[in-house]
Amino acid sequence: MVEIKQAKLFQGLPDSEVRSIEKQLKVVKHPAGHDIVVRGEGGVGFMIITDGTVTVNTASGRKRKLGPGDSFGEMALLDQEGRSATVKADTDVTLATIPEWNFKPFLHEHPEVAYRLLQTLSRRIRQAESPE
């Protein structure tokens, strides 16, 4: 089980900011085999994996594994276009989530996290555009 302060988006942030972030998170658990999000459906939250692993299946057929400290779900909240991928639990998974209605205020309150999220999205675009 990874602590929130060890999640990639939050590493190195001041403890006071991490404590503020933790107060806004809700813990959600999903059993192995469960589709946590389904491509095309609306977004209900941004998720950080604290325990377990998932597989992300993109529209182009690419698969990517994510584990403790990784996050997903921000794109649907940022552009309101629905989920861009299906995310399935490989194992029992514990997630720390920020609900959709808190996401924008959360990014305003934590600009360093917003910047790191932009870096993550930039990496994903580069990976998607590169030949396999």
C-alpha positions in Angstrom: 0.0 0.0 0.0 1.5 3.3 -1.1 1.0 6.5 1.0 -0.6 9.4 -0.8 2.6 11.5 -0.3 4.5 8.8 -2.4 2.1 9.0 -5.3 3.9 10.4 -8.4 1.8 13.6 -8.5 2.5 14.4 -4.9 6.1 13.5 -4.3 8.1 16.2 -2.7 5.2 18.4 -1.9 5.2 20.1 1.6 3.6 17.9 4.3 1.0 20.6 4.9 -0.1 20.5 1.3 -0.2 16.7 1.3 -2.4 16.7 4.5 -4.7 19.2 2.7 -4.9 16.9 -0.3 -5.6 13.8 1.9 -8.6 15.6 3.4 -10.2 15.9 -0.1 -9.7 12.3 -1.1 -12.2 9.5 -0.7 -11.1 5.8 -0.6 -12.8 3.4 -3.0 -12.1 -0.3 -3.4 -12.8 -2.5 -6.5 -12.5 -6.3 -6.8 -10.2 -8.0 -9.3 -11.8 -8.2 -12.7 -14.0 -5.1 -12.3 -14.1 -2.4 -15.0 -13.3 0.7 -12.9 -13.9 3.0 -15.9 -15.3 2.2 -19.3 -14.2 4.1 -22.5 -16.8 6.6 -23.7 -18.6 6.8 -20.3 -18.7 10.0 -18.3 -16.0 10.7 -15.7 -16.9 10.6 -12.0 -13.5 11.2 -10.5 -9.8 11.3 -10.7 -8.1 8.3 -9.2 -4.8 7.5 -7.6 -3.9 3.8 -7.1 -2.8 3.2 -3.5 -2.9 -0.6 -3.7 -3.2 -3.2 -6.5 -2.7 -3.0 -10.3 -4.9 -2.2 -13.2 -4.7 -2.5 -17.0 -5.5 0.5 -19.2 -6.9 -0.4 -22.7 -6.9 2.6 -25.0 -9.1 3.1 -28.1 -6.0 2.4 -30.3 -5.6 -1.0 -28.7 -2.6 -0.1 -26.6 -2.4 -1.6 -23.1 -0.6 -0.2 -20.1 -0.3 -1.5 -16.6 -0.6 1.0 -13.6 0.2 0.3 -10.0 0.5 2.0 -6.6 1.4 5.7 -7.0 0.0 5.9 -10.6 -3.1 7.9 -11.4 -5.8 8.0 -14.1 -9.2 9.7 -14.9 -8.1 13.3 -15.3 -8.8 13.6 -19.1 -12.5 13.1 -18.9 -12.7 15.6 -16.1 -10.7 18.2 -18.0 -12.4 18.0 -21.4 -15.8 16.5 -20.5 -15.5 14.1 -23.5 -16.0 10.9 -21.5 -13.4 8.3 -20.7 -10.6 7.8 -23.2 -9.8 4.2 -22.1 -11.2 1.3 -20.2 -9.4 0.6 -16.9 -9.8 -2.9 -15.4 -8.7 -4.1 -12.0 -6.1 -6.9 -12.4 -6.1 -7.4 -8.6 -8.2 -6.1 -5.8 -7.6 -2.3 -6.0 -7.8 0.5 -3.5 -8.1 4.0 -5.0 -7.9 7.5 -3.5 -10.3 9.5 -5.5 -11.2 13.2 -6.0 -14.8 13.5 -7.3 -15.5 15.4 -10.5 -17.2 18.3 -8.7 -14.1 18.9 -6.5 -11.5 18.4 -9.3 -11.3 22.0 -10.7 -11.3 23.6 -7.2 -8.6 21.0 -6.2 -6.4 22.1 -9.1 -6.8 25.8 -8.2 -5.8 25.1 -4.6 -2.8 22.9 -5.6 -1.2 24.5 -8.6 2.0 22.3 -8.4 -0.2 19.2 -8.7 -1.9 20.8 -11.8 1.5 21.4 -13.3 2.5 17.8 -12.7 -0.7 16.6 -14.2 0.2 18.6 -17.4 3.5 16.9 -17.4 1.8 13.5 -17.1 -0.6 14.3 -20.0 2.3 15.5 -22.1 4.1 12.1 -21.6 1.0 10.2 -22.5 0.6 12.2 -25.7 4.2 11.5 -26.7 3.7 7.8 -26.0 0.5 7.7 -28.0 2.1 9.4 -30.9 5.3 7.4 -31.0 5.6 4.2 -33.1 5.5 1.1 -30.9 
